[in-house]
């Protein structure tokens, strides 16, 4: 079974942020998960390290949903 970008993103978020699993879903925003700006920087660094995709932390806006973030990563992978 292949792991989707969304699943990989959730794994990264779980590793750096202590959000309860029941609040992590595709429509959740970083704000809803109480992710602060420093954690967004850590997420962007882990995405680059784990997925090989450079996502600037300024692209990870607090209002971005997890689904939209996964789409952003996939779009960057395609280029």
C-alpha positions in Angstrom: 0.0 0.0 0.0 1.4 3.4 -0.9 1.5 6.2 1.6 -0.1 9.4 0.4 1.5 12.8 0.8 -1.3 13.7 3.2 -0.4 10.6 5.4 3.2 11.6 5.3 2.3 15.2 6.3 0.2 13.9 9.2 3.2 11.8 10.4 5.4 14.9 10.3 2.9 17.0 12.2 2.5 14.2 14.8 6.3 14.1 15.2 6.7 17.8 15.9 3.3 18.8 17.4 1.2 17.3 20.1 -2.2 17.6 18.4 -4.8 15.1 19.4 -5.4 12.6 16.6 -9.2 13.3 16.5 -8.6 16.9 15.4 -6.2 16.0 12.6 -8.2 15.7 9.3 -7.8 17.1 5.8 -10.0 20.2 6.4 -8.1 21.2 9.6 -6.0 24.3 9.4 -2.8 24.9 11.2 -4.6 27.4 13.3 -7.2 24.9 14.4 -4.3 22.5 15.4 -2.7 25.3 17.5 0.4 25.2 15.4 2.6 28.2 16.0 5.0 29.9 13.7 8.1 28.1 15.1 6.3 24.8 14.6 5.5 25.8 11.0 9.2 26.3 10.4 10.0 22.9 11.8 7.3 21.3 9.7 8.7 22.9 6.5 12.2 21.7 7.4 10.9 18.1 8.0 8.9 18.1 4.8 12.1 19.0 2.9 14.2 16.4 4.8 11.6 13.6 4.7 9.9 14.2 1.4 12.6 16.0 -0.6 10.4 19.0 -1.3 11.4 22.5 -0.4 8.4 24.3 1.1 9.2 27.7 2.4 7.7 28.3 5.9 6.1 31.4 4.5 4.0 29.2 2.3 2.7 27.3 5.3 0.1 29.9 6.3 -1.9 29.3 9.5 -5.1 29.2 7.6 -3.9 26.6 5.2 -5.7 23.2 5.5 -3.8 20.0 5.7 -5.3 18.9 2.4 -4.2 22.1 0.7 -0.7 21.6 2.2 -0.5 18.1 0.8 -1.6 19.5 -2.6 1.1 22.2 -2.4 3.7 19.5 -1.7 2.5 17.4 -4.6 2.5 20.4 -6.9 6.1 21.1 -6.0 7.1 17.5 -6.5 5.6 17.7 -10.0 8.0 20.5 -11.0 
